């Protein structure tokens, strides 16, 4: 790649995060709706498993649960008197259906590879913080071919509390070796944005399927495309 191409694409070849020896800066990504458009696979898988239990889930009810773990969602169903073992089994069934649907219609978010490359080459430490199980995370990272970009990966079994609790992002920052105030979180849900702020981090809200800019208004920055998340933009947020 030529120097001119680097300049056109907004890649910072010089250290964007201050003098040598300064504290590292990080960008933490939610997975669903940020790296991959998995909205319909999640919605359909929830509806399939709920129907097997004699329940119905509307799209509005589904959207309200964004950011929570599957275990929390199942336990919160009306009149749900499930044991922990039953919740775990429903969780496994739901996620297995989800992976089948996602594999059949895998849709990366536009610009995801380009954005990750820019940030990594600029010197930011990248981390992934997802409430999904390890199998879901592995599927997405393998299909995107971007596993090596991440200094840390956190998934659902690593955390006990779903968003808006900041646990998933705080653990991702810790594993990446970055202090929370030096991190920007990229999220597509209000609960995720709240989790980032509760963890002392800045938040970028990405408009994705089922999300509007108004729903993400609490973010420090709202974008409609991953190409808007440049090293310069991230650095400006962290310095603001």
N, C-alpha and C positions, 0 to 999 in steps of 0.2 A: 504493500500500500504506500502511495506517495505521500510526501509531506502535504501537498495541496489537498489530497483526498482527506487526510486527517483533519485539516483545518475546516474543510467544507462540512465534515460530519460532526464537528464540534468536539473532537477527542483532544484531551489535554495530554500532551506528551511530557510536559514538565510536571513536577509534583504539585498537585492542586491542594494539598492539605497542609501546607506550611513547610517550614524548614525541616531539614533532616533531623530525626530524633524527636519530632513533635508527636503528640498523641495521634494514633490512627483514627480515621473516620470510617463509619460504616453505613451501609444501606441494607435494611432488612425488608424482605419481601414476603407478603402473604402469597399463597400459591393459587388457590381457586379464584378466578376472575382477575388475576394479576399476571400470572405466567401462562395460564391456560384458561380458555373459555369453557368452563365446566358447568355452567348454570343449568342447562337443560338436562344433563346427565344426573346432576344432583336432584333436581326436582322430580324427574321421572323415577329415579331409584327410591326416593322417599315415598312417592305415591304407590309404587308397586308393593313395597314392604308394608306400608300402612294398610293397604287393601287386604293383604294377607291376614292382617290382624283385625279386620272388620272396621277399619277406620278410614277417614278421608282427610287428605291434606290439600288445602287450596294453595295456589301460587302465593297469595298474600301471606298466609301462615308460614309457608316455606321461607319467603324472603325475610320475615321477621327474625328468623333463627340464624342468619348469616353470622359466622364467627364463633358460634358455640360448638362444643364437641357433640358428636352424635349421641354419646351417652347422656349428656345433659338434655338434649332434645327429647330423647325417648322417655327419660324419667319425668319430663315436664308435660307429657301427653295427658289430656284430661282423663281422670279415673284410671291412671296407669298404676297398677299395683304389682308391678313386675319385681322379681327378685334381681339381685345383682347379676346372677348367672343368666337370667332371661334377657336382661338389658344387654349384656355382652353378646349373647347369641343374635339378638335383633341387630345390634351394631355390626356384627360380622356379615350377616345376610345383606344388610343395606349396602355396605361398602363393596361387597363382592358384585352385587348388581351394578353399582356405580361404575366399577372398573370395566365391566363388560361393555356398558354403554359408552363410556369415555373412549375405550380402545377402538370401538367401531367408528367413532366420529370424533377423532382427536383434532382439536382446533387450537393451535398456539395463539396467544394474544399477538396481534400485529406488532412487529418491531421488537419482540422480546429478545432475540439473539443479539441484535445490534445494540440495544440498550445495555444488556449485561456486559458485552464486550467493551463498550465505551467506559463504563464505570470501573470495570476491572483494570483496564489499561491505564486509567487515570490514577489508580492507586487506592481506590476505596475497597474496604473489606466487605464482601457481600455475604449475607446470611439469609436463610429461609426459615420462616416461622409459620407453621401450618398446624391447624387443629385436626387434620386428617391423619389416618393411620400410616405407618411406614410403607405399606404396600402401595398406597395411593401416591405418596411422595416419590417412591422409586419409579413408578410408572411414568409420572410426569417428567422427572429429571432424565430418565433414559430416553423417552421419546423426543425430548427437546435437545438431548445431547449436551447439556450444560452443567452436569454435575461438578466438573472440575472448577467451575467459576465460583463455587461457594466455599467460604472458609468455615461455615458452620451450617448445620441443618437440624431443625427441631420439629418433631411431629407430635401427634396427639398423645402417644403413650408416654412422652416425656413430661407432660404437664398434667396437673390435677384440676386446674380451673380454666374454663374457657373465657374468651373475650366477653365483656370488656376488662376482665382481669389482665394485667400486663405480663403475667408469668411467661407466656410463650416468647414474647419479645425480649424480656429481660434475660431469659436463658439463652436466646440466640445471640444477644450482645455479649454475654459472658463467654460463651464458647468461641466467639469470633475475636475476643480480646479487645473489645471496644467499650468504652464507658457509655451509658445510656444517653447523656446529653450530647454525645458525639455521633448519634445515630439518627437517620431518617428512615421512617417506616413507609412502605408503599402498600396501600390498602384499598379495597373497593367496598368496604362496609362501614357503616357508622359505628358498630361495636368495635371494629378493628382500630378505627381512628381514636375512639375513646381509650382503648387499651394502650395505644402508643403514647398518648398524652399522659395517662396515668403512670406510665413508666418513665416519664421525663424526656420523651423523644418528640421530634418533629414528625409530622405526618403529611404525606402526599396522598390525596384521594384520587383514584383512577375510576373514571366513569366506564362501567362495563355493562354487560347484559343485565337488565333488571335494576340498574342503578341510575339515578339522575344527579346532576350537579347539586341540586338543592339538598338531596339526602346526604351529601358528603361535605356540606358547608362548614362543618367544624374543623375540617382539615386546614393545615397551614397553606396548602396549595392544592387546587383541583385541576386535573389534566384530563383530556379526552383521549390521548394517545401516548404510548410509551416513549415515542420519539421526543416528547416534550420533557422527559426526565433526563437531562444532560448533566455531566459533571459540574458545569458551571452553575446550573440551577440548584443542584443539591448543596454545593458549597455555599451558595448565597443563602439558602435556608438555614444552614448550620451557623452561619455568621450573623444572622439577623437576631 
